[in-house]
Amino acid sequence: MAHTQYMLGSPRTDILFHPIQFNFIKALVQNMQVLGLTSELLHDDAISPFNLTGPWQCDIDPALLVSLRPTTIQRTVVHHPWLDLLPIPEMRDNLISAGESCDEIQLCLDMKGHGMAHSDHMGIIPFVRAWGWTLRGCVDLFHSTNTWRARRNERLLFCVS
């Protein structure tokens, strides 16, 4: 049923919860593979490969998706590699810049549970209330959310130009 609704361009939000959670985790695992990371390289004290020898000097692989290419902040500020898995460069920069000041475990649970994976009011609004600062400058995410909401004839959540 979820596939049929998707093919019709009108996924129902009430049936998307579990597939979205699965897809969120699947996407992070795929990003791990693309970046050449393994679960062993994501231990508690791990440092992003973009920082292992100081600021990352290597050329960026042109085949790497633009959304996963390291930003200047990723290359110059030491951080845990789990942040490199997020496909939103501005969000990565916001989180890296925050340093140790946020509860990363709660953030990850909220992103998986109801936040970034949803474009409905039951997910994105509570996420924005709790973690709005992480979305500063995430214009592509705002456009995407509004596009999916418009396809379902729902009101837009973000004013972006």
MOZI-V346988 format. One record per residue. N is the residue number from 1. PSI is psi as a letter, one per 30 degrees, with the letter a starting at -180 (* if undefined). Layout:
n/psi
N/PSI
N/PSI
This chain:
n/psi
1/e
2/e
3/e
4/e
5/e
6/e
7/f
8/f
9/g
10/i
11/k
12/k
13/f
14/f
15/g
16/f
17/e
18/e
19/e
20/e
21/e
22/e
23/e
24/e
25/e
26/e
27/e
28/e
29/e
30/e
31/e
32/e
33/e
34/e
35/f
36/g
37/l
38/l
39/e
40/e
41/f
42/g
43/l
44/e
45/g
46/l
47/k
48/k
49/f
50/f
51/g
52/e
53/h
54/a
55/k
56/k
57/f
58/l
59/k
60/k
61/j
62/f
63/f
64/k
65/k
66/e
67/f
68/f
69/k
70/k
71/l
72/e
73/e
74/e
75/f
76/f
77/k
78/k
79/l
80/k
81/f
82/f
83/f
84/f
85/f
86/k
87/g
88/j
89/e
90/e
91/e
92/e
93/e
94/e
95/e
96/e
97/f
98/f
99/b
100/g
101/f
102/l
103/j
104/e
105/e
106/e
107/e
108/e
109/e
110/e
111/e
112/e
113/e
114/f
115/c
116/f
117/f
118/k
119/g
120/l
121/f
122/f
123/e
124/e
125/e
126/e
127/e
128/e
129/e
130/e
131/g
132/e
133/f
134/f
135/g
136/k
137/g
138/i
139/e
140/e
141/e
142/e
143/e
144/e
145/e
146/e
147/e
148/e
149/e
150/e
151/f
152/g
153/h
154/l
155/k
156/k
157/f
158/k
159/j
160/k
161/*
